[in-house]
């Protein structure tokens, strides 16, 4: 990240980049795992190598908006 000029902030509920203009911090409330039967066959080809992903549900606990004034 240093090579990209990005600064990671780990002081809140989730890490984020200090350089971001809008940050939405969430708390994970649940997770659903997909299996190959639940993914459209046209999309499944993208996931054959690494497997399908999980979908997470969260509660927004804080929104940070950078003030450029």
Buried (B, 14 or more C-beta within 10 A) or exposed (E): EEEEEEEEBEEEEBEBBEEBEEBBBBEEEEEEEBEEEEBEEEEBEEEEEEEBEEEEEBEEEEEEEEEEE
